[in-house]
Amino acid sequence: MLISSAQCRAARAALNMTQEELAGLAGLSRTMVVDFERGLRAPLTVSLNALQDALENAGAQFPRRQGKLAGVFFSDSDAR
């Protein structure tokens, strides 16, 4: 399962990360991140994987419930 736009926004905000920073870490354009977070674009799977990987590498964790991603959390040492 891949992250939702709400999970992306929440993780990025909790990490105190700008859309520009996330885009750079994921190797994507800022416009793509903005459009995804606003629900204006459904990115390709490869782009969603890049966003999720960038957020996870920064400390976000996306738990699964019944096979689906459910929320986002951080360990105390990962939060900025």
C-alpha positions as CSV (number, residue, x, y, z in Angstrom):
1,M,0.0,0.0,0.0
2,L,1.1,3.5,-0.7
3,I,0.7,6.7,1.3
4,S,-2.3,9.0,0.9
5,S,-2.1,12.7,0.4
6,A,-3.2,13.2,4.0
7,Q,-0.5,11.0,5.3
8,C,2.1,12.8,3.2
9,R,1.0,16.2,4.5
10,A,0.9,14.9,8.1
11,A,4.3,13.3,8.0
12,R,5.9,16.2,6.2
13,A,4.5,18.7,8.7
14,A,5.6,16.6,11.7
15,L,9.1,16.4,10.3
16,N,9.1,20.2,9.8
17,M,9.8,19.6,6.2
18,T,8.9,22.0,3.3
19,Q,7.3,20.7,0.1
20,E,10.5,21.8,-1.6
21,E,12.6,19.7,0.8
22,L,10.4,16.7,0.3
23,A,10.5,17.0,-3.4
24,G,14.3,17.2,-3.4
25,L,14.7,14.2,-1.2
26,A,12.2,12.2,-3.4
27,G,13.7,13.4,-6.7
28,L,10.4,14.9,-7.8
29,S,9.2,18.4,-8.6
30,R,7.7,20.6,-5.9
31,T,4.6,21.0,-8.2
32,M,4.0,17.3,-8.1
33,V,4.2,17.3,-4.2
34,V,1.9,20.3,-4.0
35,D,-0.7,18.8,-6.4
36,F,-0.6,15.4,-4.7
37,E,-1.1,16.9,-1.2
38,R,-4.0,19.0,-2.6
39,G,-5.6,16.0,-4.2
40,L,-5.2,17.4,-7.7
41,R,-2.9,14.7,-9.0
42,A,-2.6,10.9,-8.6
43,P,1.1,10.3,-9.0
44,L,2.6,7.3,-10.6
45,T,3.4,4.4,-8.2
46,V,7.1,5.1,-8.6
47,S,6.6,8.7,-7.5
48,L,4.5,7.6,-4.5
49,N,7.2,5.1,-3.5
50,A,9.8,7.9,-3.8
51,L,7.7,10.2,-1.5
52,Q,7.1,7.4,1.0
53,D,10.8,6.4,1.0
54,A,11.9,10.0,1.5
55,L,9.5,10.4,4.5
56,E,10.5,7.1,6.0
57,N,14.2,7.9,5.6
58,A,13.5,11.1,7.5
59,G,11.9,9.2,10.4
60,A,8.2,8.7,9.5
61,Q,6.6,5.3,10.0
62,F,3.4,4.2,8.3
63,P,1.7,1.4,10.2
64,R,-0.5,-1.2,8.5
65,R,-3.9,-2.3,9.6
66,Q,-5.6,-5.1,7.8
67,G,-3.1,-4.8,5.0
68,K,-3.7,-1.0,4.5
69,L,-1.6,1.9,5.6
70,A,-3.2,3.5,8.7
71,G,-1.9,6.9,9.9
72,V,1.7,7.9,10.5
73,F,3.9,8.0,13.6
74,F,7.4,8.8,14.7
75,S,9.8,7.5,17.3
76,D,10.8,10.2,19.8
77,S,14.4,10.3,18.4
78,D,13.2,10.8,14.8
79,A,11.0,13.9,15.3
80,R,12.8,17.1,14.4
